[in-house]
């Protein structure tokens, strides 16, 4: 790795499916500290279910906006590690993304509506709010011969640390067409004459079933959710129903979700990712 003079300091976050039983997360932090021990590193989560790119996509999409502009987000949920899938870095209006090109960043980028003043003219003219490179500059890897099973250590952590230390995106590799980035297809919600049809896009640690229907659809309205053969009332807080009862609310993430007051909706209803639900507006 090159010995760079430390320049601009950016915050760096880590997200992975590595858990906390093994040393993988600690090793990534060690690699980052070797490059710049003064960086502030925030763990978003390392409890993403193994190989669950959809859960990683959702988690990052709902976390990035709470960090300062310029933050570097390193995300490693990478079932294709060692294959021909690309390793990428992306610059968008709110900061930077580093990780595998497998759809993990598609949620963040779909929400990046403002055009960045730093994206390339090519990206700007194409109507994209971000620029992307494939990580082909081996000088910013930990080693030019990375492990086939741990790109988090050998590519993504060192690249993220260098970005957070002031290295520019263009130094990291070959520019690629933003349109070529992999998009994770979770389906789009559809408005109907009676409401909105969507699907479950995430199941959190409490068993809450988070849909892909934005809370803006139900704001100021009387509404319910039809799912699992039930009509579930739309309310404002978990305590609007009795303990053990099913409820539909808009969660802190801004999406309509199905929950059980002091219970687990996933276990109770046996609804899974991609299953359909419908918001009915009265």
Number of C-alpha atoms within 10 A of each C-alpha: 15 11 11 13 11 14 11 10 18 22 21 25 22 23 22 25 21 19 15 12 7 9 10 16 21 12 14 21 17 16 20 25 17 15 23 20 13 12 16 13 19 12 13 17 18 19 15 21 15 16 16 15 22 22 22 28 23 21 21 24 19 15 13 20 14 8 15 12 15 18 21 30 29 26 27 27 26 23 15 15 18 14 9 7 14 19 19 25 29 24 24 24 19 21 21 24 28 29 28 28 20 21 18 29 27 21 21 21 21 11 11 16 13 12 16 18 12 13 19 18 12 13 19 16 9 12 12 22 24 25 26 27 22 21 25 17 14 17 16 27 24 22 14 13 10 16 14 11 14 16 22 29 25 21 28 29 31 29 32 31 28 28 27 29 23 15 19 11 22 17 15 22 19 14 21 16 14 19 13 9 17 16 16 15 10 15 12 11 17 11 14 12 7 11 17 19 20 22 22 23 23 22 20 13 10 14 18 22 26 25 27 22 26 18 17 12 16 21 10 7 11 12 20 22 24 16 17 13 8 11 17 21 20 24 16 13 13 18 13 14 15 12 12 14 16 23 26 26 25 22 18 10 15 16 19 26 27 28 26 24 17 14 16 20 23 20 12 13 18 9 17 15 17 15 13 17 22 22 26 21 17 10
